[in-house]
Structures are given as C-alpha cells and as structure tokens.
C-alpha cells in the first residue's frame, strides 16, 4: 500500500487556477522530487499537503487514512487538520526558525508543547505524581532525540546559538532537525536551497541526501537538477498546474517525452 | 516651610504620582493588547468599533478625557462621584479613580496601536512554521509570536511609558494631589515659587531609572535578531 495518495487536487486563488487536478502516489521510503518553472504550482501543492492551503477539490490519503477530502466538510475542522499535520513535516525556503530561541529550543519546542498536553491528560487520569514522573521521562527523551538530530545535521557545536548567529545553511539544517523532531511520516522540502548563497547549498543537500533511508519518505521541491537526478527515486515535472510528466530520474532527465519538459531542462541545465 | 518640609510634602505628592503611574501601566498594558486584537479581528463590527474608539481617544486631548470621565456621569446621568474618602495627604479617592480610568483608557489606545504594528510586523512564515509543527493557534501566538512582538514594541512602549510619567501631572486638573499640584499649593499658600521647578528633579530622576531599566531589557533581547 502506498504511504501517500494524492487524488485530483485542485486549488484556485480568485480566478487563477494554480492546481488543476494533481494525482500521484508515493511508496514508503521513496524520495520524490518535484521540478518545474516558477508559477507552475509546486509550492502550492506542497502547502496543500501540509494543510497551509485547503484544496478546493480532491483528497489526500496517508497510510490508507483519508486526511482531507474537499467534498467532506468534517475533514476540514481545525482540530482535525492539526492532528493530520503531524503526518507531514515541512522545511521552508526561508527557514522560518524562531529567532528568540536557541537551536536546541527550536528543535524541542513543538515536542515539549505536545508533551504539555499529554501531561495534562495523564494528570487528569492518574494524578499529579504520575504526571510528574511521566513528564520527567518524556522530557529526557525529547532532549535526547533533539541532540541526536542536531548531531545528525552536524550542528552539535551550535546547540546553544541563536538563529541570527548562524549562516543560512546552518539555519536550514536546524530547520530540518526541527521538522524531524516531530517524526513525520513524510518530510517535505520547499526549495530548501533557493534562499542560500551558492556555496552553502552543498551542506544542506548533503544533509537531505543523508536522510534517505528505507523508512524516510521525502518530497523535495527543487531547482537543483543534479540533486533531483542523484537523490530522487521519482521525479514529477509540473507545468501550469498539472503534472506534465512523471517518472524515474532517468526517464525525466534522459528521455523527456513532452516538449515543455525538454525546453525546461535545456534552460535549467544551461545555467 | 523649610527645604526639608517642602521636600517631604512633594515626595508625598510624588507617591500619588507613582501610584497613578504604576496602576495605569498595570491595567493599560494588557488592555492595550485586548484593543489590538479588537482592531485586528475578522468580525467587522467589532473591528470598526474598536478602531473608531481608538481613533477618537488618540485624536482628542487627554485633559479633556479626564474631565469627561469625572464630570460627565454627574452632568449627563445625575450620578456625581461617590464619596470614597481621602488618601495620600489630601487626594479624594473617587477623583483618583476617575483619573486612573481616564489614563488607562487613553494609554491602552496608544499601546494597542503599538502592539498592532508589532504583531503585523511578524512574518507569516513564523505562524506557518508553528502550524506545520502541530501547534495550536494559541500555542503559536503565546510561544512563538508574542515574545517577538515584545521585542518589536519595547522601544516605542518605553517611549510611551516615559511620557506617562510626565502626563500624570494632568491629573492635577481634576483635583488629584500629585506632585505638581502639591507644588502649586505651596506657591499659593506660602508664596514660594521654587518648589514648582523642584518637581522637575523628581520626574527626571524617576525617568532616568526607567530609561536605565529599559536599556537593560533591550540589551538582554539584543541576543536574538
């Protein structure tokens, strides 16, 4: 069974149709690269997957559970959406780290807030002493997990630094660790290197490459064609709100079928 | 009256000044946030009501507002100020309360505009980053946004706070015996004019202290962006 099934997603802003029936599926452990020129709807698609936009039409299914179905209003409630979000992680183009928190605090904030809610539930059920014990155990786990993630992105020396003290590449690596801290089923990257100086893209791409394993599923919107070719298991080429072409990196990059894709590749690889 | 007698008398008046200052901040700072939310809400009638109110308060003199608070209930509704007794030398508690209401509303309106600017300045990406990590709306606001707003507004707020220290002298117009009124009384009773200028030292010393404290806070928050 596919881990993700996207079915006929449509999204308009006013009279502009940004997505016009996007459907694809993804297997667990796969890396999907989405390429295409600006304005083709790549970012909007990613935002729909993370519930930052609500599709007008279509459904999203993860592990057989339908998370959102534009036709079924009960899947659109705020608390429902909040729970569904946890299936997805998102790394933004502009990092969006929380400037007032250190690296470690950035990575642990969301898990700690989640823990607060769980502790409240435990306290209600089995009393204060139990809740305190529960909190102490889980909090230690959260910090341990965070330190592991920070090590994995190579920033152990910077755990207590503030985002403004880091380079763009380092900030983006923290953002990756922060997204991983919530252990999402599918991690999405929205042009993770587009806001970086060219000499800093390498370190971020290396981290993403290092995340690839049999149980990490990733969707990467990118302009880095070499990266897409080297890391992705499948590539989607989007143009004008539809999936123009989909296939293995070899099919997309070596044997493009549609003229739009050929033109796009010629341009992208020329630069 | 000797120098020390006058100093003591003025200090007593400055106590009333400080009480008005502290209580105004205590209520106006949170109330300003409420007004800011009102001015930003998606519910249009409430939004325009709040914005209209803030517009009127910011566009008219505080002195006039104080008079309205104190005299309007008696004139318009035949409900004169109650007798609550005397404190701090010779200040009528009811008039002090009236002054407090006027100051709180006035300053809350100014604060609300500062907060609104501070909140609207936070990039949308900060909300989205919180949301995709599974935080609730209130968690995003209180754990992610508010501290950044606080940093954004600290300088303009400190400006208003320093102004408030001096504005308290307006309470004199509705018979609150704060330091400036005390000095005027010395002038009219004893025919000594220098205490009037002496009050400036009290304001200046207190504002220096505030400026120092705000400087410390700004420095502490300078670590991040």
Interface residues (C-beta under 8 A of the other chain):
Chain A: X50 X51 X52 X78 X82 X83 X85 X86 X88 X89 X90 X92 X94 X96 X97 X98 X99 X100 X101 X109 X110 X113 X114 X162 X163 X164 X178 X179 X182
Chain B: X123 X125 X126 X128 X129 X130 X131 X132 X133 X134 X135 X136 X137 X139 X143 X144 X147 X148 X151 X221 X223 X224 X225
